């Protein structure tokens, strides 16, 4: 790390770019939260109606997989809990 006296102030363009990147991440997080709210609503509806079958649950899991990207992507990583072992 350079000594404090050798540091230069950040260029306004660099600061603006960082602001834009953070704003994009916030947008992606909001979209992810909306997606998760939809999944939760679907699961709660299935629970109330007692109509969900394994195929529907697997379909929801497949819909969640795009959210499981590596951390360097725009969306956060989310991993749904592992299903219980089959009996």
N, C-alpha and C positions, 0 to 999 in steps of 0.2 A: 504494500500500500504506500502511495506517495505521501510525503510529508504534507501537512496542511498548507504550508506556504507555497508548494508547487501545484496545488490544485487550481483548476480553472472553473469558473461558474459554468453550469450547463447552458447550452445554447437554447434559446426559446423554442426552436423547432424540436429539440430532443424532449423538452418538457411537454410540449403539445402532443408529440407522438406517444409518450408514456400515458398521458391523460386519455388519449383515444383508445389505447390498448386496454386500460383499466375499464373504460366505459364499455368496450366490446365484451369484456369478461363479465361485467355486471349484467349486460343484456343476455348473455348466454346463460348465466346463472338464473336469471328471472325466467327464461324460457324453460330451463330444466325444472324449475320449481313448478311451473304451470303443467309440464308433462307429468310430474310426480303427483300433482293434485288430481289430474285426470285418472291416473292409475289407481290412486287411493279411492276415488269416487267409484270406479268400476269394481274394485274389490269389495267395498262396503255394500254396494248394490247386490253383488253376488252373494255376499254373506246374508243380507236381509232376505233375499229371494231363495236362498239355498239352491241356486241353479248352476253354480259354477261346476264344471267338470275339469278333469285334468288337462284336456285339450285347450280349454279356455285359459287356464292358468299358464300353461306353456306358451300360449300365444302372447300373454302379457309379459312373460319373461323375455320372449324374443323381442318385443317392443322396447324393453328396457336395455337390451344389450348395446344399442348404439350409444347409450349414456355411459358405457363402461370403457370409454377410450382412455388412453394413457394420459397422465396429468399434464403433459405439454400441449394437449389440444385445447380448443376453446371451451369445451364442456368439462365439468368436473367428473371424476370417476365415481360411479355408484355401483355397488354390488348388492343385489338382493340376497337375502338370507338363503342358505342352502336348504333345499327341501328335506324333510325328515326321511329317514330310510324307509323304503317300501316294506310293508309287512305282509 
